[in-house]
Amino acid sequence: MAKYDVAIIGSGPGGYVAAIRAGELGLKTIVVEKDPFLGGTCLHVGCIPTKVLLHHAEVYDHFKNGAELGFEVIGLKINWANILARKDKIVKKHAKGIEFLFKKNKVEWVQGWGRYEGPGRVSVEKDGKTTQLEASNILLVSGSEARALPGIEPDHKTILTNRSILELPEIPKTLIVVGAGAVGVEFASIYNSFGAQVTILEALPRVVPVEDEEISAELDKAFRKKNIGIFTQAMVNSVKKDAKGVTVTFRDKEGKSQTLQAEKLLLAVGRKPMTDNCGLEKSKAQVERGAVHVGPYMETAEKGLYAIGDIVFGLPLLAHAAMMEGIAAVTHIAGKPAPAIVKERIPNATYCEPQIGSIGLTEKQARDAGHAVKTGKFPFVGNSKATILGSHGGFIKVVSDEKYGEVLGIHIIGPLATEILAEAAAVLHLEGTIDDMMSMMRAHPTVWEGMGDAFASVRGLQINV
Ligand SMILES: Cc1cc2nc3c(=O)[nH]c(=O)nc-3n(C[C@H](O)[C@H](O)[C@H](O)COP(=O)(O)OP(=O)(O)OC[C@H]3O[C@@H](n4cnc5c(N)ncnc54)[C@H](O)[C@@H]3O)c2cc1C
């Protein structure tokens, strides 16, 4: 029987990053992946394909607004098949890239269904045959899948999930998106840019409900301006397929029943961990609604068994969180100082137009936690690079603790928000204060320099507004 230091079940961002780092640290490592390719949800049906489509949507928006930039654009057409082909090419290239990195770092991988079989043992099932592996440490990184609403089953032709919407042969004329979290608003943004009439139905009182309230309000305003329909506090009662597509009945904010019709409907109502049939019942690991509780360094209550990524209880379902969790686990296994995973320092990036980047506490969370809160806000209308880009909607909001000026949260909506989030993450990681950040120089003209004005605005010392 083959023996390893580390066996990893799942090759998504949590699994492949952990494997590469384990290889770099000299640990004999194997990855078990059920699919015939590496990369998981993130690479094949999540982060990467959606960001390809969002980029294409942005380029298309620039062409549509050509006149504003001084261009005469004649005969502009979307070649949807070519866009999908480019998306697939990018995904394949990166899946091959992971295979290359595995070879480079002497990481083995095997296709099959991986299952925990007790301390130090993993079984791998493929085509009815089962083989066994021995590993001193086992990482379960099996990811998540789209949730459905009770009684509304996706058929992947009319009622879609994040997977099937990527395969649509044509851009629908009308689309209903159920759910206004990151996945919902990104697809709403993509199809709105490509000309579909999009309507969002969200059960909670606001879009992007995990974000700061002012960010939700700004996105709501920007989406409505682009003619995206939004119903919040909307409870979907039924979805019926018919010759034209789907008819949705829902109860609106006022409690009235409303009906909407569209060619397609996307269910974007959250994700659920995929831990069934992974052998967790053979361990002492604590599982709650499918999600696994972990202690320091992502170890479960079963010694030598770690849980990483979307299956972890209480941590956000994000690729970069999964990556760092994997790094923490294998670094700990290698006996080296491992990074701590601090929930409040995990950045959130939502790539709709306008983009959202946020980290740390919202204003409400900071107040609820008992901080004496002082906020500052810089609107991009005062930023020259944002004007050059033709995108000066939105703002940067800083939430700080009044007493010491510690930065508690940063919330950005507007141009390049997901990129300038880099500075926000660094400040929180290094526990910086408003005063530290006010004295840092930033290049001019950049969207990034808006951060300087945002920190200064906490002290009423902003320059550009
Ligand atoms: C539409 C969409 C867009 C997203 N965009 C972003 C984004 O822009 N940024 C971001 O940070 N996050 C994004 N996410 C979330 C991100 O994709 C996930 O957080 C991330 O993929 C989680 O990584 P993971 O390694 O835990 O699991 P996954 O990526 O789901 O990988 C799990 C892997 O395990 C395999 N597997 C499962 N069970 C077994 C088994 N028993 N045996 C063998 N193999 C198994 C699966 O085949 C899969 O390859 C997005 C998600 C969606 C759906």
The ligand as an SDF file (V2000), in Angstrom:
LIG
                    3D

 53 58  0  0  0  0  0  0  0  0999 V2000
  -20.3260   31.1660   -9.6790 C   0  0  0  0  0  0  0  0  0  0  0  0
  -19.2830   31.2350   -8.6000 C   0  0  0  0  0  0  0  0  0  0  0  0
  -18.3560   32.2600   -8.6170 C   0  0  0  0  0  0  0  0  0  0  0  0
  -17.3950   32.3410   -7.6310 C   0  0  0  0  0  0  0  0  0  0  0  0
  -16.4980   33.3580   -7.6820 N   0  0  0  0  0  0  0  0  0  0  0  0
  -15.5750   33.4720   -6.7090 C   0  0  0  0  0  0  0  0  0  0  0  0
  -14.6070   34.5100   -6.7560 C   0  0  0  0  0  0  0  0  0  0  0  0
  -14.5890   35.3210   -7.6740 O   0  0  0  0  0  0  0  0  0  0  0  0
  -13.6920   34.5730   -5.7640 N   0  0  0  0  0  0  0  0  0  0  0  0
  -13.6930   33.6830   -4.7260 C   0  0  0  0  0  0  0  0  0  0  0  0
  -12.8490   33.7860   -3.8410 O   0  0  0  0  0  0  0  0  0  0  0  0
  -14.5760   32.6760   -4.6720 N   0  0  0  0  0  0  0  0  0  0  0  0
  -15.5110   32.5460   -5.6340 C   0  0  0  0  0  0  0  0  0  0  0  0
  -16.3900   31.5140   -5.5960 N   0  0  0  0  0  0  0  0  0  0  0  0
  -16.2870   30.5380   -4.4890 C   0  0  0  0  0  0  0  0  0  0  0  0
  -15.1660   29.5410   -4.7690 C   0  0  0  0  0  0  0  0  0  0  0  0
  -15.3780   28.9280   -6.0090 O   0  0  0  0  0  0  0  0  0  0  0  0
  -15.1070   28.5090   -3.6590 C   0  0  0  0  0  0  0  0  0  0  0  0
  -15.0380   29.1540   -2.4200 O   0  0  0  0  0  0  0  0  0  0  0  0
  -13.8870   27.6070   -3.8210 C   0  0  0  0  0  0  0  0  0  0  0  0
  -13.9300   26.9180   -5.0390 O   0  0  0  0  0  0  0  0  0  0  0  0
  -13.7930   26.6070   -2.6600 C   0  0  0  0  0  0  0  0  0  0  0  0
  -12.6770   25.8160   -2.8270 O   0  0  0  0  0  0  0  0  0  0  0  0
  -12.6130   24.3400   -2.2690 P   0  0  0  0  0  0  0  0  0  0  0  0
  -11.2400   23.8630   -2.5930 O   0  0  0  0  0  0  0  0  0  0  0  0
  -13.0870   24.3070   -0.8820 O   0  0  0  0  0  0  0  0  0  0  0  0
  -13.7140   23.5150   -3.0970 O   0  0  0  0  0  0  0  0  0  0  0  0
  -13.9950   23.3010   -4.6390 P   0  0  0  0  0  0  0  0  0  0  0  0
  -13.3870   24.3350   -5.4790 O   0  0  0  0  0  0  0  0  0  0  0  0
  -15.4570   23.0810   -4.7320 O   0  0  0  0  0  0  0  0  0  0  0  0
  -13.2450   21.9450   -4.9500 O   0  0  0  0  0  0  0  0  0  0  0  0
  -13.6230   20.7350   -4.4060 C   0  0  0  0  0  0  0  0  0  0  0  0
  -13.0540   19.6260   -5.2480 C   0  0  0  0  0  0  0  0  0  0  0  0
  -13.2370   18.3910   -4.5790 O   0  0  0  0  0  0  0  0  0  0  0  0
  -13.6670   17.3890   -5.5080 C   0  0  0  0  0  0  0  0  0  0  0  0
  -14.3470   16.3790   -4.7220 N   0  0  0  0  0  0  0  0  0  0  0  0
  -15.4740   16.5260   -3.9800 C   0  0  0  0  0  0  0  0  0  0  0  0
  -15.7240   15.3840   -3.2930 N   0  0  0  0  0  0  0  0  0  0  0  0
  -14.7420   14.5070   -3.6170 C   0  0  0  0  0  0  0  0  0  0  0  0
  -14.4420   13.1820   -3.2070 C   0  0  0  0  0  0  0  0  0  0  0  0
  -15.1650   12.5440   -2.2890 N   0  0  0  0  0  0  0  0  0  0  0  0
  -13.3730   12.5970   -3.7530 N   0  0  0  0  0  0  0  0  0  0  0  0
  -12.5880   13.2550   -4.6460 C   0  0  0  0  0  0  0  0  0  0  0  0
  -12.8260   14.5000   -5.0490 N   0  0  0  0  0  0  0  0  0  0  0  0
  -13.8670   15.1300   -4.5200 C   0  0  0  0  0  0  0  0  0  0  0  0
  -14.5350   18.1760   -6.4800 C   0  0  0  0  0  0  0  0  0  0  0  0
  -14.6520   17.5010   -7.7090 O   0  0  0  0  0  0  0  0  0  0  0  0
  -13.7500   19.4840   -6.6030 C   0  0  0  0  0  0  0  0  0  0  0  0
  -12.7750   19.4030   -7.6120 O   0  0  0  0  0  0  0  0  0  0  0  0
  -17.3530   31.3780   -6.5930 C   0  0  0  0  0  0  0  0  0  0  0  0
  -18.2740   30.3280   -6.5810 C   0  0  0  0  0  0  0  0  0  0  0  0
  -19.2320   30.2560   -7.5700 C   0  0  0  0  0  0  0  0  0  0  0  0
  -20.1910   29.1010   -7.5470 C   0  0  0  0  0  0  0  0  0  0  0  0
  1  2  1  0
  2  3  1  0
  2 52  2  0
  3  4  2  0
  4  5  1  0
  4 50  1  0
  5  6  2  0
  6  7  1  0
  6 13  1  0
  7  8  2  0
  7  9  1  0
  9 10  1  0
 10 11  2  0
 10 12  1  0
 12 13  2  0
 13 14  1  0
 14 15  1  0
 14 50  1  0
 15 16  1  0
 16 17  1  0
 16 18  1  0
 18 19  1  0
 18 20  1  0
 20 21  1  0
 20 22  1  0
 22 23  1  0
 23 24  1  0
 24 25  2  0
 24 26  1  0
 24 27  1  0
 27 28  1  0
 28 29  2  0
 28 30  1  0
 28 31  1  0
 31 32  1  0
 32 33  1  0
 33 34  1  0
 33 48  1  0
 34 35  1  0
 35 36  1  0
 35 46  1  0
 36 37  1  0
 36 45  1  0
 37 38  2  0
 38 39  1  0
 39 40  1  0
 39 45  2  0
 40 41  1  0
 40 42  2  0
 42 43  1  0
 43 44  2  0
 44 45  1  0
 46 47  1  0
 46 48  1  0
 48 49  1  0
 50 51  2  0
 51 52  1  0
 52 53  1  0
M  END
$$$$
